[in-house]
Amino acid sequence: MSKPHVHGSHPDVIKRLRRAEGHLRAVIEMIEGGRPCLDIAQQLQAVETAIANAKRTLIHDHLDHCLDHVVGAVPQAERGPIDEFKAITKYL
């Protein structure tokens, strides 16, 4: 059995996903309750935003920690492309 793969950002990711879960439950209740489409669309936007933020946090954490662990032996002077890659992912 492998050991758990846990990062410092995981509690924040979980918090964001739980927020999305709550918004999604609200969307279902709104549809079942016949709420206006505009209200439902706004709540769906909140779900999408929470999930996108969770994904972005997870990916950036992975790049910051896992990628650095693998390329850690690369001299700082040669890390330009790696640092640029990490910087450009912030625009995903």
Phi, psi and omega in degrees: 000131181277154180283153181298144179259096186240136177242162179298335181278348185303318177300322178292319178298315179299317179300317180294320180291325176293324176297316178297320179299317179295318177296320180295318176300320179296321178299314180300315179296322179295317179295314179298328181273000177073029180292159180299146182301324179299316178298318181295316180298321178296319180290323177296324177298321178297322177297311181300317181296316180296318180291317179299319178294322177296316180297314181298316179299315180296314182294316180295321177297318179300313180297317182294325185257308185289316180294318178299323179298319183287318184261011183307330182280350179288128180302146183306323182295338182256006184271004183310308180297325179291314179296322178293319177300313180299320182293320184288336179292344178293346179264006178291000000 
